[in-house]
Amino acid sequence: PGVIRARALYHLMYVTRLSGALGIAVEYGLQAAQEAMDDPTLQAEVYELLSRLSDDDVERKLDAARKGSAAIERLPDPDPEVVFYARAALVEAEFYAGLGIHLERLEGLTPETKPRFPPVRTASRGDDLIGRLLAYDGRIDEGLSVLRGMYERASVESRSIMPAILGWMAEAEIMAGHFEQAAALAREAIERAEETGTVGGTPWEVGF
């Protein structure tokens, strides 16, 4: 037991979730968080991922996000990137819990863009979260602007996430009442997904 095993469990949590075994991934995460007590930075990272994997349980999602933020507060000079993503997890969890959209928690935080494993979010700077929440808050043009910037970077840096970005953009266009634009984005999402071997796109895109 200890920090080294905590990191191994953290990695197991991520790869197990990719296989679809969410319940087992959550168990790994809970164990990793306990064993990372002596490393608040690692513990915050574990709780951040655990919160993101807990869309099926809002109470656990919010609890993990709050514990991640508490772990950061134990550090006199925390890693700015970990601070940002721990805060982003809390913003997302509060939204899921019906506690409002508090993007102000991220103001003044400028995370680096270095690659990490497990990846902290699907994009550096949390643009996926920020763009979607701006749209949900009725600030649709602002949200779309963030997502478009993410799309442009992904077209060069990580084409595999382009279908997801296009789906979020389509969702924002639906909220704006722009159904033709949304349909075009959904069609492009299917095309981009097929470029990476996903035949037919996601159920959401096909259903749209």
Number of C-alpha atoms within 10 A of each C-alpha: 10 13 18 12 14 25 20 12 23 30 18 18 28 22 14 17 15 11 9 10 12 17 14 14 23 22 13 22 29 19 17 29 26 15 20 24 16 11 16 20 21 23 27 28 26 33 27 28 26 30 29 20 20 18 15 10 12 17 15 17 26 25 16 28 30 22 20 31 25 15 22 23 15 12 12 7 8 14 13 14 18 21 23 22 26 30 23 25 29 27 26 24 27 21 17 17 14 9 11 13 18 16 16 8 13 18 9 8 14 12 16 13 10 8 10 9 8 15 12 21 18 14 17 18 21 19 20 20 21 21 26 22 22 20 22 16 11 13 15 20 15 16 24 21 14 21 23 17 12 22 23 13 14 16 12 8 10 13 16 15 19 21 26 20 23 25 22 24 28 26 22 27 21 15 15 15 11 13 15 12 14 23 18 12 22 27 21 18 27 23 16 20 21 14 13 12 10 12 11 14 20 16 9 9 20 12 8 10
